[in-house]
Amino acid sequence: MKTFTHPDGIFEMKIPLDWVYKNEIAGYENKSPFSFELLENSCGAFQISVYHKSEQKINPTLPKHDYNTDKLKFVMNQLPDPEFQMLLWATVAGDYFFMAKYISQPNEENKTQIEKELTKVTESLSTLMCLSEDRRPYAIGFDRYEKFCASLAASFDIKSKAYESLCFIQFIIINANQIDAYLRLCIVLKYQIIENTVLFKVEYLHQKEKDKPLMEKKIYDKAKEMGIISTKQHDLLYQLYNMRNKVVHRYIITDIKTIELLKLGLEYETLCEDIRLILSEIEKEQYNKKIGYFQSRHPDKMEESNIVNELYAMVNEKHFYSEYKREI
């Protein structure tokens, strides 16, 4: 299973690997109800909503639980409907009211599948945990870090396709994206070492619609300032950045030859690998010093099948595109 974290860290819950979070895909806001369905051949939808006691009056007869505990008790009901089956679960944890739904349209063909999905619903609800305020920054940081890494992993599918198809401009752009991603990871992990913490500086990992962007050059400068990259590497990044912008914006109005794009792409690829190796050393430094995200996980020994399958599931959700779908 993989972890779903409320955008503000109010709760965490494990969900099946073959479910995808539908709010973003369908263009809805990241707020209650949070909706999940099978990636393919969906037969129903699971939704969970959470409300603070100041938003909604809480039924005093519902089970009550403390923060930071799982295996909560729920009151379950079924709403009468001639066409749809709607099952409801309700409980209270801390100062919050939780309501979950599973909505389906049963028939003889999907009956067995719906039964399997309801088993998954029960398993997921058993992992629901309402987090106290002091734990929420940790939950948000871990969530953003793991989503960031999944997006980075997904970018390799696009990069591989660009290379195979000789799409040089796309290959250049993805390499530039990956360099930026590696440096951001270097920065947040290095900060964890310096500050001896497991908290992430989330501003380097996620940009909301109204956030002031941290542009690539700022990332290059910060990486040099922190001693992550050398002056030579910093200068090369600026050179490649300027050449890339020329390619992207002025390919048609200049005398740039397509063969030059291949050379630029290979220069990017070489530097990208150099920076990936720098990141690898910072990960190992965390493990050796027992500080940060990797304090208890050796970065070279994280190939257990459950970790790989969880990554595949997150990559599938990032793409939401059948051509890149991995079997789990």
DRENDO-1510 file (C-alpha; in Angstrom, 1 decimal, always signed):
<recs>
REC; n; res; u; v; w
REC; 1; MET; +0.0; +0.0; +0.0 .
REC; 2; LYS; +1.0; +3.6; -0.4 .
REC; 3; THR; +0.4; +6.6; +1.8 .
REC; 4; PHE; -2.1; +9.4; +1.2 .
REC; 5; THR; -1.4; +12.5; +3.2 .
REC; 6; HIS; -3.9; +15.3; +3.7 .
REC; 7; PRO; -2.5; +18.5; +2.0 .
REC; 8; ASP; -2.3; +20.2; +5.4 .
REC; 9; GLY; -1.1; +17.0; +7.2 .
REC; 10; ILE; -4.3; +16.5; +9.2 .
REC; 11; PHE; -4.4; +12.8; +8.5 .
REC; 12; GLU; -2.6; +10.0; +6.8 .
REC; 13; MET; -4.0; +6.8; +5.4 .
REC; 14; LYS; -2.7; +3.8; +3.4 .
REC; 15; ILE; -4.4; +3.2; +0.1 .
REC; 16; PRO; -4.0; +0.2; -2.3 .
REC; 17; LEU; -1.3; +0.5; -5.0 .
REC; 18; ASP; -3.8; +0.2; -7.8 .
REC; 19; TRP; -5.9; +3.1; -6.6 .
REC; 20; VAL; -5.3; +6.6; -7.9 .
REC; 21; TYR; -6.1; +10.0; -6.3 .
REC; 22; LYS; -8.8; +11.4; -8.6 .
REC; 23; ASN; -9.2; +15.0; -7.3 .
REC; 24; GLU; -6.2; +16.3; -9.2 .
REC; 25; ILE; -6.8; +14.2; -12.3 .
REC; 26; ALA; -10.4; +15.4; -12.5 .
REC; 27; GLY; -9.5; +19.0; -11.9 .
REC; 28; TYR; -11.0; +19.2; -8.4 .
REC; 29; GLU; -9.5; +21.0; -5.5 .
REC; 30; ASN; -7.3; +19.2; -2.9 .
REC; 31; LYS; -10.0; +19.2; -0.3 .
REC; 32; SER; -12.8; +17.0; +1.1 .
REC; 33; PRO; -14.0; +14.8; -0.3 .
REC; 34; PHE; -10.7; +13.1; -1.3 .
REC; 35; SER; -11.6; +10.6; -4.0 .
REC; 36; PHE; -9.9; +7.4; -5.1 .
REC; 37; GLU; -10.6; +4.8; -7.8 .
REC; 38; LEU; -8.9; +1.9; -9.6 .
REC; 39; LEU; -6.4; +3.1; -12.2 .
REC; 40; GLU; -8.1; +0.9; -14.8 .
REC; 41; ASN; -11.6; -0.7; -15.0 .
REC; 42; SER; -13.0; +1.2; -12.1 .
REC; 43; CYS; -16.2; -0.3; -10.6 .
REC; 44; GLY; -16.7; +2.2; -7.8 .
REC; 45; ALA; -15.2; +5.2; -6.0 .
REC; 46; PHE; -13.9; +5.6; -2.4 .
REC; 47; GLN; -14.1; +9.0; -0.8 .
REC; 48; ILE; -13.0; +10.3; +2.5 .
REC; 49; SER; -13.9; +13.7; +4.1 .
REC; 50; VAL; -12.6; +15.4; +7.2 .
REC; 51; TYR; -14.1; +18.3; +9.1 .
REC; 52; HIS; -12.9; +20.2; +12.1 .
REC; 53; LYS; -15.5; +20.5; +14.9 .
REC; 54; SER; -15.7; +24.2; +14.2 .
REC; 55; GLU; -16.9; +23.4; +10.6 .
REC; 56; GLN; -19.4; +20.7; +11.4 .
REC; 57; LYS; -21.3; +19.7; +14.5 .
REC; 58; ILE; -20.1; +16.3; +15.7 .
REC; 59; ASN; -22.6; +13.6; +16.6 .
REC; 60; PRO; -21.8; +12.8; +20.3 .
REC; 61; THR; -22.7; +9.1; +19.8 .
REC; 62; LEU; -19.9; +8.5; +17.3 .
REC; 63; PRO; -16.7; +6.6; +18.5 .
REC; 64; LYS; -14.0; +9.0; +19.7 .
REC; 65; HIS; -10.3; +8.5; +19.4 .
REC; 66; ASP; -7.0; +10.2; +20.2 .
REC; 67; TYR; -4.6; +11.8; +17.7 .
REC; 68; ASN; -1.9; +9.6; +16.3 .
REC; 69; THR; -3.7; +6.3; +16.6 .
REC; 70; ASP; -4.9; +4.0; +13.9 .
REC; 71; LYS; -7.4; +1.0; +13.9 .
REC; 72; LEU; -10.2; +3.4; +14.6 .
REC; 73; LYS; -13.7; +2.2; +15.2 .
REC; 74; PHE; -16.4; +3.3; +12.7 .
REC; 75; VAL; -20.1; +3.5; +12.6 .
REC; 76; MET; -21.2; +2.0; +9.3 .
REC; 77; ASN; -24.4; +2.6; +7.4 .
REC; 78; GLN; -25.9; +2.0; +3.9 .
REC; 79; LEU; -27.9; +4.7; +2.2 .
REC; 80; PRO; -31.1; +3.4; +0.4 .
REC; 81; ASP; -30.9; +3.9; -3.3 .
REC; 82; PRO; -32.6; +1.9; -6.1 .
REC; 83; GLU; -29.6; +2.3; -8.5 .
REC; 84; PHE; -26.4; +2.9; -6.6 .
REC; 85; GLN; -24.9; +1.2; -3.5 .
REC; 86; MET; -23.5; +3.8; -1.1 .
REC; 87; LEU; -21.8; +2.6; +2.1 .
REC; 88; LEU; -20.9; +5.1; +4.8 .
REC; 89; TRP; -18.3; +5.0; +7.6 .
REC; 90; ALA; -18.1; +7.7; +10.3 .
REC; 91; THR; -15.8; +8.3; +13.3 .
REC; 92; VAL; -14.2; +11.1; +15.4 .
REC; 93; ALA; -10.5; +11.5; +16.1 .
REC; 94; GLY; -9.1; +14.4; +18.0 .
REC; 95; ASP; -11.1; +17.5; +17.0 .
REC; 96; TYR; -12.1; +16.1; +13.6 .
REC; 97; PHE; -15.1; +14.3; +12.2 .
REC; 98; PHE; -14.3; +11.7; +9.4 .
REC; 99; MET; -16.8; +10.4; +6.9 .
REC; 100; ALA; -15.9; +7.8; +4.3 .
REC; 101; LYS; -18.0; +6.5; +1.4 .
REC; 102; TYR; -17.8; +3.8; -1.2 .
REC; 103; ILE; -20.1; +4.4; -4.1 .
REC; 104; SER; -20.7; +1.7; -6.8 .
REC; 105; GLN; -23.4; +0.4; -9.2 .
REC; 106; PRO; -23.4; -3.4; -8.6 .
REC; 107; ASN; -24.4; -5.9; -11.2 .
REC; 108; GLU; -23.7; -9.6; -11.8 .
REC; 109; GLU; -20.5; -8.8; -13.8 .
REC; 110; ASN; -18.8; -6.6; -11.2 .
REC; 111; LYS; -20.2; -8.1; -8.0 .
REC; 112; THR; -17.0; -10.0; -7.2 .
REC; 113; GLN; -14.8; -7.1; -8.0 .
REC; 114; ILE; -16.8; -4.8; -5.8 .
REC; 115; GLU; -16.4; -7.3; -2.9 .
REC; 116; LYS; -12.6; -7.1; -3.4 .
REC; 117; GLU; -12.7; -3.4; -3.4 .
REC; 118; LEU; -14.7; -3.3; -0.2 .
REC; 119; THR; -12.0; -5.4; +1.4 .
REC; 120; LYS; -9.5; -2.8; +0.4 .
REC; 121; VAL; -11.7; -0.1; +1.9 .
REC; 122; THR; -11.7; -1.9; +5.2 .
REC; 123; GLU; -7.9; -2.3; +5.1 .
REC; 124; SER; -7.4; +1.4; +4.2 .
REC; 125; LEU; -9.7; +2.7; +6.9 .
REC; 126; SER; -7.8; +0.6; +9.5 .
REC; 127; THR; -4.7; +2.7; +8.7 .
REC; 128; LEU; -6.4; +6.1; +9.0 .
REC; 129; MET; -4.6; +8.3; +11.5 .
REC; 130; CYS; -5.5; +11.8; +12.5 .
REC; 131; LEU; -2.2; +13.6; +13.2 .
REC; 132; SER; -1.6; +16.1; +16.0 .
REC; 133; GLU; -0.3; +19.5; +14.9 .
REC; 134; ASP; +3.3; +18.9; +15.9 .
REC; 135; ARG; +3.4; +15.8; +13.6 .
REC; 136; ARG; +1.9; +17.5; +10.5 .
REC; 137; PRO; +5.1; +19.3; +9.2 .
REC; 138; TYR; +6.9; +15.9; +9.2 .
REC; 139; ALA; +4.0; +14.2; +7.4 .
REC; 140; ILE; +3.8; +17.0; +4.8 .
REC; 141; GLY; +7.6; +16.9; +4.2 .
REC; 142; PHE; +7.8; +13.2; +3.7 .
REC; 143; ASP; +4.8; +13.3; +1.4 .
REC; 144; ARG; +6.3; +16.0; -0.8 .
REC; 145; TYR; +9.7; +14.4; -0.8 .
REC; 146; GLU; +8.3; +11.0; -1.9 .
REC; 147; LYS; +6.1; +12.6; -4.6 .
REC; 148; PHE; +9.0; +14.6; -5.8 .
REC; 149; CYS; +11.1; +11.4; -6.2 .
REC; 150; ALA; +8.2; +9.7; -8.0 .
REC; 151; SER; +8.0; +12.5; -10.4 .
REC; 152; LEU; +11.7; +12.3; -11.0 .
REC; 153; ALA; +11.4; +8.6; -11.6 .
REC; 154; ALA; +8.6; +9.2; -14.1 .
REC; 155; SER; +10.7; +11.7; -16.0 .
REC; 156; PHE; +13.0; +8.8; -17.1 .
REC; 157; ASP; +10.2; +7.3; -19.1 .
REC; 158; ILE; +9.9; +10.5; -21.1 .
REC; 159; LYS; +13.6; +10.9; -21.3 .
REC; 160; SER; +14.0; +7.3; -22.7 .
REC; 161; LYS; +11.3; +7.9; -25.2 .
REC; 162; ALA; +12.9; +11.2; -26.3 .
REC; 163; TYR; +16.3; +9.4; -26.8 .
REC; 164; GLU; +14.8; +6.5; -28.7 .
REC; 165; SER; +12.9; +8.9; -31.0 .
REC; 166; LEU; +15.8; +11.3; -31.4 .
REC; 167; CYS; +13.7; +14.1; -30.0 .
REC; 168; PHE; +16.7; +16.2; -29.1 .
REC; 169; ILE; +14.9; +19.2; -27.7 .
REC; 170; GLN; +12.8; +17.1; -25.4 .
REC; 171; PHE; +15.9; +15.2; -24.4 .
REC; 172; ILE; +17.6; +18.5; -23.5 .
REC; 173; ILE; +14.6; +19.8; -21.5 .
REC; 174; ILE; +14.2; +16.6; -19.5 .
REC; 175; ASN; +17.9; +16.5; -18.6 .
REC; 176; ALA; +17.7; +20.1; -17.4 .
REC; 177; ASN; +14.6; +19.2; -15.3 .
REC; 178; GLN; +16.5; +16.2; -13.8 .
REC; 179; ILE; +19.6; +18.4; -13.0 .
REC; 180; ASP; +17.3; +20.9; -11.2 .
REC; 181; ALA; +15.6; +18.0; -9.4 .
REC; 182; TYR; +18.9; +16.4; -8.3 .
REC; 183; LEU; +20.2; +19.7; -7.0 .
REC; 184; ARG; +16.9; +20.4; -5.1 .
REC; 185; LEU; +17.3; +17.0; -3.4 .
REC; 186; CYS; +20.9; +17.7; -2.6 .
REC; 187; ILE; +19.9; +21.0; -1.0 .
REC; 188; VAL; +17.1; +19.6; +1.2 .
REC; 189; LEU; +19.1; +16.6; +2.3 .
REC; 190; LYS; +22.2; +18.8; +3.0 .
REC; 191; TYR; +20.0; +21.1; +5.1 .
REC; 192; GLN; +18.8; +18.0; +7.1 .
REC; 193; ILE; +22.5; +17.2; +7.9 .
REC; 194; ILE; +23.3; +20.8; +8.8 .
REC; 195; GLU; +20.3; +21.2; +11.0 .
REC; 196; ASN; +20.2; +17.6; +12.3 .
REC; 197; THR; +16.6; +17.1; +11.5 .
REC; 198; VAL; +14.2; +15.0; +9.5 .
REC; 199; LEU; +12.1; +18.0; +8.5 .
REC; 200; PHE; +12.3; +19.0; +4.8 .
REC; 201; LYS; +12.5; +22.5; +3.4 .
REC; 202; VAL; +9.3; +21.9; +1.3 .
REC; 203; GLU; +9.7; +25.1; -0.7 .
REC; 204; TYR; +12.4; +23.3; -2.7 .
REC; 205; LEU; +10.2; +20.3; -3.4 .
REC; 206; HIS; +6.8; +21.7; -4.2 .
REC; 207; GLN; +5.5; +24.9; -5.7 .
REC; 208; LYS; +1.8; +25.8; -5.2 .
REC; 209; GLU; +0.0; +28.0; -7.7 .
REC; 210; LYS; +0.5; +31.2; -5.8 .
REC; 211; ASP; +4.0; +30.5; -4.5 .
REC; 212; LYS; +6.9; +32.6; -5.6 .
REC; 213; PRO; +9.0; +30.2; -7.8 .
REC; 214; LEU; +12.5; +29.2; -7.0 .
REC; 215; MET; +14.0; +29.4; -10.5 .
REC; 216; GLU; +16.8; +27.1; -11.8 .
REC; 217; LYS; +19.5; +29.7; -11.5 .
REC; 218; LYS; +18.6; +30.3; -7.9 .
REC; 219; ILE; +19.0; +26.5; -7.4 .
REC; 220; TYR; +22.4; +26.6; -9.1 .
REC; 221; ASP; +23.5; +29.5; -6.9 .
REC; 222; LYS; +22.3; +27.8; -3.7 .
REC; 223; ALA; +24.0; +24.6; -4.6 .
REC; 224; LYS; +27.3; +26.4; -5.1 .
REC; 225; GLU; +26.9; +28.4; -1.9 .
REC; 226; MET; +26.3; +25.2; +0.1 .
REC; 227; GLY; +29.4; +23.5; -1.5 .
REC; 228; ILE; +27.4; +20.9; -3.3 .
REC; 229; ILE; +28.8; +21.8; -6.7 .
REC; 230; SER; +32.1; +23.3; -7.8 .
REC; 231; THR; +32.6; +26.7; -9.4 .
REC; 232; LYS; +33.4; +24.9; -12.7 .
REC; 233; GLN; +30.1; +22.9; -12.5 .
REC; 234; HIS; +28.2; +26.1; -11.6 .
REC; 235; ASP; +29.6; +27.9; -14.6 .
REC; 236; LEU; +28.8; +25.0; -16.9 .
REC; 237; LEU; +25.2; +25.0; -15.7 .
REC; 238; TYR; +24.9; +28.6; -16.6 .
REC; 239; GLN; +26.4; +28.0; -20.1 .
REC; 240; LEU; +24.1; +25.1; -20.8 .
REC; 241; TYR; +21.1; +27.0; -19.4 .
REC; 242; ASN; +21.7; +29.9; -21.9 .
REC; 243; MET; +22.2; +27.5; -24.8 .
REC; 244; ARG; +19.1; +25.6; -23.9 .
REC; 245; ASN; +17.0; +28.8; -23.8 .
REC; 246; LYS; +18.4; +29.7; -27.2 .
REC; 247; VAL; +17.3; +26.3; -28.6 .
REC; 248; VAL; +13.9; +26.4; -27.0 .
REC; 249; HIS; +13.0; +30.0; -27.9 .
REC; 250; ARG; +15.1; +30.7; -31.0 .
REC; 251; TYR; +15.7; +27.5; -32.9 .
REC; 252; ILE; +13.8; +28.8; -35.9 .
REC; 253; ILE; +15.2; +32.3; -36.0 .
REC; 254; THR; +18.9; +31.4; -35.6 .
REC; 255; ASP; +21.3; +29.3; -37.5 .
REC; 256; ILE; +21.5; +26.5; -34.9 .
REC; 257; LYS; +21.8; +23.1; -36.6 .
REC; 258; THR; +19.9; +20.1; -35.4 .
REC; 259; ILE; +23.2; +18.2; -35.0 .
REC; 260; GLU; +24.2; +20.8; -32.4 .
REC; 261; LEU; +21.2; +19.7; -30.3 .
REC; 262; LEU; +22.6; +16.2; -30.0 .
REC; 263; LYS; +25.9; +17.6; -28.7 .
REC; 264; LEU; +24.1; +19.8; -26.2 .
REC; 265; GLY; +21.9; +16.9; -25.1 .
REC; 266; LEU; +25.0; +14.7; -24.4 .
REC; 267; GLU; +26.7; +17.5; -22.5 .
REC; 268; TYR; +23.6; +17.8; -20.3 .
REC; 269; GLU; +23.5; +14.1; -19.8 .
REC; 270; THR; +27.1; +14.0; -18.7 .
REC; 271; LEU; +26.6; +16.8; -16.1 .
REC; 272; CYS; +23.3; +15.2; -15.0 .
REC; 273; GLU; +25.1; +12.0; -14.1 .
REC; 274; ASP; +27.8; +13.9; -12.3 .
REC; 275; ILE; +25.2; +15.6; -10.1 .
REC; 276; ARG; +23.3; +12.4; -9.5 .
REC; 277; LEU; +26.5; +10.9; -8.1 .
REC; 278; ILE; +26.8; +14.0; -5.8 .
REC; 279; LEU; +23.3; +13.3; -4.5 .
REC; 280; SER; +24.2; +9.7; -3.9 .
REC; 281; GLU; +27.1; +10.7; -1.7 .
REC; 282; ILE; +24.9; +13.1; +0.3 .
REC; 283; GLU; +22.4; +10.2; +0.8 .
REC; 284; LYS; +25.2; +8.0; +2.1 .
REC; 285; GLU; +26.5; +10.8; +4.3 .
REC; 286; GLN; +23.0; +11.0; +6.0 .
REC; 287; TYR; +23.1; +7.2; +6.5 .
REC; 288; ASN; +26.6; +7.2; +8.0 .
REC; 289; LYS; +25.8; +10.2; +10.3 .
REC; 290; LYS; +22.4; +8.8; +11.2 .
REC; 291; ILE; +20.8; +12.1; +10.3 .
REC; 292; GLY; +17.8; +13.0; +8.1 .
REC; 293; TYR; +15.7; +10.9; +5.7 .
REC; 294; PHE; +18.3; +8.2; +5.2 .
REC; 295; GLN; +19.4; +7.9; +8.9 .
REC; 296; SER; +18.0; +4.4; +9.1 .
REC; 297; ARG; +17.8; +3.3; +5.4 .
REC; 298; HIS; +20.9; +2.6; +3.4 .
REC; 299; PRO; +20.3; +4.3; +0.0 .
REC; 300; ASP; +22.0; +1.5; -1.9 .
REC; 301; LYS; +19.8; -1.2; -0.3 .
REC; 302; MET; +16.3; +0.1; -0.9 .
REC; 303; GLU; +15.2; -2.5; -3.6 .
REC; 304; GLU; +12.7; -4.5; -1.6 .
REC; 305; SER; +9.7; -5.4; -3.7 .
REC; 306; ASN; +7.3; -3.5; -1.6 .
REC; 307; ILE; +9.3; -0.2; -2.0 .
REC; 308; VAL; +9.7; -0.8; -5.8 .
REC; 309; ASN; +6.0; -1.5; -6.2 .
REC; 310; GLU; +5.1; +1.6; -4.2 .
REC; 311; LEU; +7.3; +3.6; -6.5 .
REC; 312; TYR; +5.8; +2.1; -9.6 .
REC; 313; ALA; +2.3; +2.9; -8.3 .
REC; 314; MET; +3.3; +6.5; -7.7 .
REC; 315; VAL; +4.9; +6.7; -11.2 .
REC; 316; ASN; +1.7; +5.3; -12.7 .
REC; 317; GLU; -0.3; +8.0; -10.9 .
REC; 318; LYS; +2.1; +10.7; -12.1 .
REC; 319; HIS; +1.8; +9.7; -15.7 .
REC; 320; PHE; -1.9; +8.6; -15.7 .
REC; 321; TYR; -1.1; +7.4; -19.2 .
REC; 322; SER; -1.4; +3.8; -20.3 .
REC; 323; GLU; +1.7; +3.8; -22.5 .
REC; 324; TYR; +3.9; +4.2; -19.4 .
REC; 325; LYS; +1.9; +2.0; -17.1 .
REC; 326; ARG; +3.9; -0.5; -15.0 .
REC; 327; GLU; +2.5; -3.7; -13.7 .
REC; 328; ILE; +2.6; -4.1; -9.9 .
</recs>
